[in-house]
Amino acid sequence: MTQEKPNQEKLTSDQLSTIKVMVIDDSNTIRRSAEIFLKSSGCQVILAEDGFDALAKISNEHPDLIFVDIMMPRLDGYQTCSLIKRNARYKTTPVIMLSSKDGLFDRARGRMVGSDQYLTKPFTQETLLEAVQTYAAQPRNNQEED
């Protein structure tokens, strides 16, 4: 029972090579797995080990898509997502929550702070790339006008 997605063209590897994806997770294993999956598909990958690390890197790197773990020390994924979405420059940047929990409450809380999607860990290369294909192909309005 997967949700039907609108018909959209898949991004080519040349197009994927222009996509900057940030992965925020306190687990080195999860960060490295995501990095391998995404880089092997051509994406540029930015890694952060917690919300504070991520917020510092977001303003320098301007990722096109952000995957964020929910359970992290200091600043959890919900707080991190909320701070990203409250920033006018990044509010349209897709944020996808990553969690080992698959409960309705966790999904609802993610939506309440502005997340665009919720993926359950362990994830596969296919599920990460589906999210990249879905959200990176969408036009965003947070780019500064010339």
N, C-alpha and C positions, 0 to 999 in steps of 0.2 A: 504494500500500500504506500508507494512513494507518491509524493505530490507531483502532479504534471507540471513541467516547466515550460515556459513559452519557447517556441521554436527560435533558436538563435544559432548563429554560425559559431563553430568552435574556433578558438583562437589558434593561429599557426604558431610554430615554435619561434619564428621571428617576432611575432607579436608578444608571445609569452616572455621573451628575453627583455622586453621593455617594462615588465610588471615587477614592481618591488613589493615583496611580501614580508611582513614582520611576523615573527613567531615569538610569543611571550609565554614562557613556562619555566618554573623553578627546577624542573627535572632536566638535567643535561641529556639524558637518553631521549626524551621526547623532543627536545630542541634539535638534537642531531638527526633523529629519524626524519622529522619534518624537513630539515635542511636538505638531507639527501634526496628525499622524494621530490621536493620542489626544484632543487638545482638540476636534477637529472631531467626535468621537463623544460629547463631553460630559464626559469624564474630567477630574479635576483632576490637574495634572502638576507634579511636583517634579523639578528637574534637578540633577545633580551631575557634576562633571568628573573625579572620581577617588574611590577608596575612602575616603580620609580625609574629603573633603568630604561624601560620602554618610553616613558614620557620624555626623558632627555633625548633619546634617539629619534623619536617621531618628528620633533621640530627640525632636526638636521637632515633626516633621511626622506621625509615625506612619503611614507609607504602608500601603495594603492589599495592594500588589503591587509587586515590585521587578524591573526589568530591569537586568542588569549585564553590561557588556562584560568579556571575559576579559583581553584584552591592554591593560593600562594601566600607566603608570609608578607608582612608589612602592608602591602596594598593588594587586595585580592582582585580577581578578574572583574567582578561586578563594579568595584570602585574604579578600576582602571578604565573600563568601558565607559562608565558614566562621565569620567573626566575627559575622555577623548571626544565623546558625543556632545559635550557642553561647549567645546571649543569651536567657534564659528568656522575656522579654517578646516577642521577635520570632521565636522559633524556628518558629512556625507560619505566619509571613508567607511567602507564596510568592515564591521567587526564581527568575527565569528568566535563564539565561545567554545572552549574545549573542556570537557569534563568526563570523569569516569562515572558520574551520576547521570541517570537518565530519567529523573523524576519530573513530573509535571510542574511541581513547585520551582525546580531549578530552571526549567525552560521559561516559565512565566517571569521569574525574577530577571533572567537575561533579557527578555523582551522589554521589561519595565525600565531597564537602564539603557536601552537603545540598541541591543545587539541585533544583527541582521540574520544570524543563523546560529544553530547549536549543533555541534558535532560531539559524538560520544567517543571517548578513548577506550580501547586502542583504535586509532583511525588507520585507514589504508592510504596508499598513494592515490588510489582512485577517488576516494572521498575528498581528499584535500584538493586534488585537481578539479573535481567537479565544482567545488566551491570557488576556486580561482576562476574557472571558465564562466561560472554564473555571474560573479560579482565584478570581475575585472573588465568584462565586456560592456558593462553598463556605464553610460555617460554619467559623470559626476559634475556637480555645480560648485565645488569648493575651490576651484582654481581661480587665482586672481585674474581679474579682467585687465586687458592691456589698454 
